[in-house]
Amino acid sequence: MTAANPRRAMLKLSGESMRGESQFGIDWSVMSYLASEVKSAASTGVELGLVVGGGNIWRGAEAEAQGMDRVTADYAGMLATVINALALQDALEQQGVETRTQSAIDIHAVAEPFIQRRAMRHMEKGRVVIFASGTGSPYMTTDTTAALRAVEMNATILLMAKNNVDGVYDSDPQKNPNATKFERIEYIDVLNRRLDVMDSTALSLCMDNHLPIRVFDMFQPGAIRRILEGADTGTLISEALTAVATDG
């Protein structure tokens, strides 16, 4: 398959997308929707890995601001991603999708340890693999985890699912109705413009490894499948492109 129609893809889901209209926690109707979207995407034959955030349960930065030790706060956030991973695993299995959860910190009672070759073998067998606990190290975001796991798994694209934002804009479209959406943009332009897409460590890792990123709205039904089938949904971040902007 080509880069437009990848053989293996990594999908990043934020914790915030799992809470629905609530301030925190898990909205089970949203979790069922996410599972159905992943199931549809997996049916294309593309091997899928998922990285989940934990912001619907725990925000390490907020805990640190209240005086908590940063390292301890980050480890608590890793545990929050395990909760989300297990919930998503259950939702996927209820829809008949064979799933494995791997954790970057030892938590053998509920998840396999992260082992790169084992994860690749699961994906080769058609299983969806959920990567939990971030990188297993403090100070690293789940965006960085998504980029790292994508590179480790030899994925040919990283899918960054956003919550009701359909791509990359030159400013926040929820605050600025005149924000301009990019159909395509280069990594370096995202960094130079300081666009709020993903953290700079994650973006630099993708740039250094020539890994294209597709930013899209998770709540546009069928978006993941369309992207895997080659549609220009959302915004493509890659190299050697002239940024093309259209009115958002």
C-alpha positions as CSV (number, residue, x, y, z in Angstrom):
1,M,0.0,0.0,0.0
2,T,1.1,3.6,-0.5
3,A,1.4,6.3,2.2
4,A,-2.1,7.4,1.2
5,N,-3.4,3.9,1.8
6,P,-1.2,2.7,4.7
7,R,-0.5,-0.9,5.8
8,R,-0.2,0.1,9.4
9,A,-1.4,3.2,11.2
10,M,-1.2,4.7,14.7
11,L,-4.3,6.5,16.1
12,K,-4.1,9.0,19.0
13,L,-7.3,9.5,21.0
14,S,-7.4,12.1,23.7
15,G,-8.9,11.4,27.0
16,E,-11.1,14.5,26.7
17,S,-12.9,12.9,23.7
18,M,-14.1,10.1,26.0
19,R,-15.9,12.3,28.5
20,G,-18.6,13.5,26.1
21,E,-20.5,16.4,27.6
22,S,-19.4,15.7,31.1
23,Q,-16.6,17.5,32.9
24,F,-14.7,14.3,33.7
25,G,-15.0,10.5,33.5
26,I,-16.2,8.3,30.7
27,D,-19.3,8.7,28.6
28,W,-20.2,5.1,27.6
29,S,-22.2,6.2,24.5
30,V,-19.1,8.0,23.3
31,M,-16.9,5.0,24.0
32,S,-19.2,2.8,22.0
33,Y,-19.0,5.4,19.1
34,L,-15.2,5.4,19.2
35,A,-15.2,1.6,19.2
36,S,-17.5,1.5,16.1
37,E,-15.2,3.9,14.3
38,V,-12.1,1.9,15.1
39,K,-14.0,-1.3,14.0
40,S,-14.9,0.2,10.7
41,A,-11.3,1.4,10.1
42,A,-9.9,-2.0,11.0
43,S,-12.2,-3.6,8.5
44,T,-10.2,-2.0,5.7
45,G,-7.4,-4.4,6.5
46,V,-5.0,-1.7,7.8
47,E,-3.2,-2.8,11.0
48,L,-4.2,-0.4,13.8
49,G,-2.5,0.7,17.0
50,L,-4.1,3.2,19.4
51,V,-2.6,5.5,22.0
52,V,-5.0,6.9,24.6
53,G,-4.7,10.0,26.8
54,G,-6.0,10.3,30.3
55,G,-7.2,13.9,30.6
56,N,-10.8,13.0,31.2
57,I,-9.7,11.4,34.5
58,W,-6.5,13.1,35.6
59,R,-4.5,16.2,34.6
60,G,-1.0,16.1,35.8
61,A,-0.3,19.8,35.1
62,E,-3.2,20.8,37.2
63,A,-2.1,18.6,40.1
64,E,1.4,20.0,39.9
65,A,-0.1,23.6,39.9
66,Q,-1.8,22.6,43.2
67,G,1.6,21.6,44.7
68,M,1.9,17.9,43.8
69,D,5.3,16.6,42.8
70,R,5.5,16.6,39.0
71,V,6.9,13.1,38.7
72,T,4.2,11.6,41.0
73,A,1.5,13.5,39.1
74,D,2.7,12.2,35.8
75,Y,2.7,8.6,37.0
76,A,-0.9,9.1,38.2
77,G,-1.7,10.3,34.7
78,M,-0.3,7.1,33.3
79,L,-2.7,5.1,35.4
80,A,-5.5,7.2,34.1
81,T,-4.6,6.1,30.6
82,V,-4.8,2.5,31.7
83,I,-8.4,3.0,32.8
84,N,-9.3,4.5,29.4
85,A,-7.4,1.8,27.6
86,L,-9.3,-1.0,29.5
87,A,-12.6,0.7,28.9
88,L,-11.9,1.1,25.2
89,Q,-10.7,-2.5,25.0
90,D,-14.0,-3.7,26.5
91,A,-16.0,-1.5,24.1
92,L,-14.1,-2.9,21.1
93,E,-14.4,-6.5,22.2
94,Q,-18.2,-6.0,22.7
95,Q,-18.2,-5.2,19.0
96,G,-16.2,-8.2,18.0
97,V,-12.8,-6.6,17.6
98,E,-9.9,-8.6,18.9
99,T,-7.9,-6.3,21.1
100,R,-4.8,-6.3,23.2
101,T,-3.7,-3.6,25.7
102,Q,0.0,-3.1,26.4
103,S,1.3,-0.9,29.2
104,A,4.6,0.9,29.5
105,I,4.6,0.4,33.2
106,D,4.2,-3.0,34.8
107,I,0.6,-3.7,35.6
108,H,0.4,-7.4,34.7
109,A,-3.0,-8.1,36.2
110,V,-4.8,-6.1,33.5
111,A,-2.4,-5.5,30.6
112,E,0.6,-7.0,28.8
113,P,3.9,-5.2,29.2
114,F,4.9,-3.2,26.2
115,I,7.1,-5.4,24.0
116,Q,7.7,-4.0,20.5
117,R,7.9,-7.3,18.7
118,R,4.9,-8.8,20.5
119,A,2.9,-5.7,19.7
120,M,3.9,-6.0,16.0
121,R,2.9,-9.6,16.0
122,H,-0.5,-8.8,17.4
123,M,-1.0,-6.2,14.7
124,E,0.1,-8.7,12.0
125,K,-2.6,-11.0,13.2
126,G,-5.2,-8.4,12.8
127,R,-5.6,-7.4,16.4
128,V,-6.0,-3.8,17.5
129,V,-3.3,-2.9,20.0
130,I,-4.0,-0.2,22.6
131,F,-0.8,1.4,24.1
132,A,-1.3,2.7,27.7
133,S,0.8,4.4,30.3
134,G,2.4,6.8,27.9
135,T,6.1,6.2,27.4
136,G,6.4,5.0,31.0
137,S,8.4,8.1,31.9
138,P,7.4,11.4,33.5
139,Y,7.6,14.7,31.5
140,M,6.5,12.9,28.3
141,T,3.0,13.6,26.9
142,T,0.7,11.0,25.2
143,D,1.3,13.0,22.0
144,T,4.9,12.0,22.2
145,T,3.9,8.5,23.0
146,A,1.8,8.3,19.9
147,A,4.7,9.5,17.7
148,L,7.1,7.1,19.4
149,R,4.9,4.1,19.1
150,A,4.1,4.9,15.5
151,V,7.8,5.0,14.7
152,E,8.5,1.8,16.7
153,M,5.7,0.0,15.0
154,N,6.8,1.1,11.5
155,A,3.5,2.8,11.0
156,T,3.2,4.8,7.8
157,I,0.9,7.5,9.2
158,L,0.0,9.0,12.5
159,L,-3.7,9.9,12.9
160,M,-4.3,12.7,15.4
161,A,-8.0,12.7,16.4
162,K,-9.3,16.0,17.6
163,N,-12.4,16.8,19.5
164,N,-14.8,18.6,17.1
165,V,-11.9,20.4,15.3
166,D,-11.5,19.2,11.7
167,G,-7.9,20.0,11.0
168,V,-5.1,22.5,11.6
169,Y,-6.0,26.2,11.6
170,D,-3.9,29.3,11.8
171,S,-5.7,30.2,15.0
172,D,-8.2,28.6,17.3
173,P,-11.4,28.1,15.2
174,Q,-13.5,27.9,18.3
175,K,-12.4,31.4,19.3
176,N,-11.8,33.0,15.9
177,P,-14.6,32.5,13.3
178,N,-12.2,33.8,10.6
179,A,-9.6,31.2,11.3
180,T,-8.1,29.7,8.1
181,K,-7.7,25.9,7.8
182,F,-4.7,24.3,6.1
183,E,-5.3,21.3,3.8
184,R,-1.6,20.6,3.9
185,I,1.3,22.1,5.9
186,E,4.9,21.2,6.5
187,Y,6.3,20.1,9.9
188,I,8.6,23.1,10.2
189,D,5.7,25.5,9.5
190,V,3.7,24.0,12.3
191,L,6.7,24.5,14.6
192,N,7.5,28.0,13.5
193,R,3.9,29.1,13.7
194,R,3.5,27.5,17.1
195,L,0.2,25.9,16.1
196,D,-1.6,24.0,18.7
197,V,-1.6,20.6,17.1
198,M,0.7,18.4,19.3
199,D,3.7,19.1,21.5
200,S,6.9,20.0,19.8
201,T,8.8,16.9,20.9
202,A,6.2,14.7,19.2
203,L,6.2,16.8,16.1
204,S,10.0,16.8,15.9
205,L,10.0,13.0,16.3
206,C,7.6,12.7,13.3
207,M,9.7,15.1,11.3
208,D,13.0,13.4,12.0
209,N,11.4,10.0,11.0
210,H,9.5,11.3,7.9
211,L,6.2,10.2,9.4
212,P,3.2,12.0,8.0
213,I,0.4,13.2,10.4
214,R,-3.2,13.5,9.6
215,V,-5.2,15.8,11.9
216,F,-9.0,15.3,11.8
217,D,-12.2,15.5,13.7
218,M,-12.9,12.2,15.5
219,F,-16.6,13.0,15.6
220,Q,-17.1,13.1,11.9
221,P,-18.5,9.6,11.4
222,G,-16.4,7.4,9.1
223,A,-13.4,9.8,9.1
224,I,-10.8,7.3,10.1
225,R,-11.9,4.8,7.4
226,R,-12.0,7.5,4.7
227,I,-8.4,8.6,5.6
228,L,-7.2,5.0,5.5
229,E,-8.8,4.6,2.1
230,G,-7.0,7.7,0.8
231,A,-9.3,10.6,1.3
232,D,-7.9,14.1,2.0
233,T,-9.9,14.4,5.2
234,G,-8.6,17.0,7.7
235,T,-5.1,18.4,7.4
236,L,-2.0,16.5,6.3
237,I,1.3,17.5,8.1
238,S,4.4,16.2,6.2
239,E,7.5,17.4,4.5
240,A,8.3,18.9,1.1
241,L,4.9,20.4,0.7
242,T,3.7,23.9,-0.1
243,A,1.1,24.8,2.6
244,V,-2.3,25.3,1.0
245,A,-4.9,27.2,2.9
246,T,-8.6,27.3,2.4
247,D,-11.3,29.2,4.3
248,G,-12.4,27.1,7.3
